[in-house]
Amino acid sequence: MVCMEQHQPLDRVAAIQAEWRRERPDVDITPQGAIGRLHRLADRLTEELSLVYGRYGLCEGEFDVLCALRRAGDPYERAPGELATHTMVTTGAMTKRIDRLERAGLVTRRRSDDDQRGRIVALTGPGRELIDRAFTDHMRNERHLLDLLTPEEAESLEGLLTAWLSRMENPHHPGGE
């Protein structure tokens, strides 16, 4: 008797790889295993994380802005360009996010004391209360997601991802090439 499970792919990425091996045996498709799974995992993680943001009436970008302001420490403010750097988005996208958060009463904008042309974005009291609750829930959710791995697996994964990201972001540093 032949076990059918031996011939079934473990996941969608494995199925895609099997098709490519059949259709293009001349191409090394092994990188697709890691990259494809990372893409699928990122999509699934974003879905799971967005559920928490949604509970607080936020999208991922708005959550990021509020977190960047909260991490700034008292008085919980940053210039829009600084916010863009801390959230890794363009200043144009940042303006839209700040507009939505300001309309919701979670942030305010004022002129910079140092440069009257510049603006400062500050967390309001309700904004701070909201992000403190949302961040606590977010960390609880991330813990739940990471607990799908053993502590050893999670530690190993963090080390691998740290090394890979460092080499991607700093290709000319030792270990980068």
Salt bridges, closest charged atoms under 4 A:
ASP11 OD2 - ARG37 NE 2.81
GLU23 OE2 - ARG22 NE 2.93
ASP26 OD2 - ARG24 NH2 2.72
GLU47 OE1 - ARG44 NE 3.59
GLU48 OE2 - ARG44 NH2 3.80
GLU62 OE2 - ARG100 NE 2.64
GLU77 OE2 - ARG110 NH2 2.66
GLU82 OE2 - ARG78 NH1 3.20
GLU82 OE2 - HIS86 NE2 3.99
ASP99 OD1 - ARG109 NH2 2.36
GLU102 OE1 - ARG109 NH2 2.76
ASP113 OD1 - ARG110 NH1 3.86
ASP115 OD1 - ARG117 NE 3.51
ASP132 OD1 - ARG70 NE 2.69
ASP132 OD2 - ARG128 NE 3.81
ASP137 OD2 - ARG55 NH1 2.89
ASP137 OD1 - ARG140 NH1 3.32
GLU142 OE2 - HIS138 NE2 2.85
ASP147 OD1 - ARG143 NH1 2.97
